[in-house]
């Protein structure tokens, strides 16, 4: 899971205009990193698109920290939508 962990941290950093090395797993997205609701949505959308997964709203609501984003991704099942997409 290490490569995914670094990718998620990079995605979060990119959305928030920070460097990945500035983020710790325990950083709270809204309280510590000052993410607003649009940025939280963008983080969830980035994860969905890059990893080709569907992030249910109830799962997205559990993403409060960098570690939470990693935990949610590790619990998701690939939806298989990629196979049905037209090129």
Buried (B, 14 or more C-beta within 10 A) or exposed (E): EEEBBEBBBBBBBBBBEBEBEEBEEEBBBEEEBEBEEEBBEBBBBBBBEEBBBEBEEEBBEEBBBBBBBBBBBEEBEEBEEEEEEEE
